[in-house]
Amino acid sequence: MIRLTDVVKEYPNGTHALNGLSMEIQDGEFVFMVGPSGSGKSTVIKLLIGEIEPSAGRVMVNGFSLQNIREWQIPHMRRTVGVIFQDFRLIDHKTVYDNMVFAMRAVGSGPREIKKRIPYCLNLVGLENKSRRLPSELSGGEQQRVAIARALLNNPSTIIADEPTGNLDPARSLEIMRLLERINALGTTVLVVTHEKDLVNRFDKRVVMLERGRVVSDGKGWYGRR
Amino acid sequence: MGRHNFFYFAREGAYNMFSHGFMSFAAIGITVACLLIMGTFTLVAVNANAMLAELESQNQVLAFVELGMTEVEARAVEKDILAVDNVAGATFISDKEAAAAFRGRYEDDELFQGLPDENFPHRFAIDLKDIGRMSQTKADLEALPEIGPGNVNAYEDEAAGFITIRNVAGIVCVVLIAVLFLVSVFIIANTIKLTTFDRRDEIAIMKMVGATNGFIRWPFVYEGFLLGLFSAVIGFFLQWGLYEAVARSVATNDTINLISVVPFETMWEYVAVIFAGAGMLIGVGGSLSAIRKFLQV
């Protein structure tokens, strides 16, 4: 579960990114987070993955309280959250399979676990036949699916996707959203940050809209009721 | 650390090193140079120390027993001399031996050839444990009734000179080694910084998926370790070659062949251990200082 309570974030340069933001995402939910540039979406993501600390308020992610989390606990918290970015963040010189191995090695997984888990995740995103390809040999949509498979490797309870369709055409964007929806159906909480109104409106999901670091609407559809 | 992690870290460390071949070559080259300069200075200091020790051992104190004592009486003083603090050993020189040595020194001068043996008191050539305490030992020897005040010849100025040379050489050596050590750490740190900068995306991914700082740090520590170890091995053999070449030219040079060079074979183990230790310390220290800021993600 994700819970932000009266969260304030002020950066060292004086920018107030969040001004008393409160929201809650239950386990197993699928939520879109929308809002204009500078509304605080990226700050929320950084807070949720422990990259920054809140100036005030409380942030709770999958049982970890992030305002007083110890440094050694942060990696363990991050293993409960899979993150997907607009630019895929794959390692160019490694094959799809090796990208996955790299991510599993990083959390200390052994060879047996790696051999079992990677084919399962690649199969889930429909890329089991492209494991020996380099990222540059894949389309944008396929690269994003690799990133999703990588995010699923550690069996996280939450997936956070930051503009996952920003680099994709509408057809591929829809494909990625459907894939995230399917992952959500398997029980994983999904939070998608996007500004693509048409795409959001194609799904009957909860939409949280931010403006100037606060929630201005929360409910089904682009202008969901608070 | 699991077995599979150890091999993974070692492989990644080696990969890092070879994938930045030119920088690794530069780091190894400069570290070898620093180790060579450090090693050369240390070996010069070791040789200077050995020479000083030899000269010190020749810097004996002469204690004259009372004139008129028989040889038997004089020899009996030896145990009192050996009981004095800081005395390492004493060699008895009879009046006859002293007279013969004296005449030998002036064999071209008839004036000194007729001196009777009885004019030369029996004496002891005394070796000291620490020439720094020469004055005190001289006073202690003069306090012996069979010797008495003014009957001990000690070259205190020469002894003080040896001590000053040794101290200055020691300080110069330590300062130089410290400076070169820091230079080497700085260079290795910069090499690893370039490696980490080049792999910053990979580090960000590792952080994102939940890798611990320790896990991220290890391959870079191995890289530094390997750079330091390679430098130490190359530096050691170069040092050996250089030392032997210098020793050979000293031995064959007519002017300086009086200088005795400590054979490398008698100290190669120490040199190897010091080079390996310094190399690895430089490498690991450099990599730890380089990676620190990249872990703050």
Interface residues (C-beta under 8 A of the other chain):
Chain A: I49 E51 E71 W72 P75 H76 M77 R78 R79 V83 R89 I91 F102 A103 R105 A106 V107 G108 G110 P111 R150 L153 N154
Chain B: G2 H4 N5 Y8 D201 E202 A204 I205 M206 K207 M208 V209 G210 A211 T212 N213 F215 I216 V297
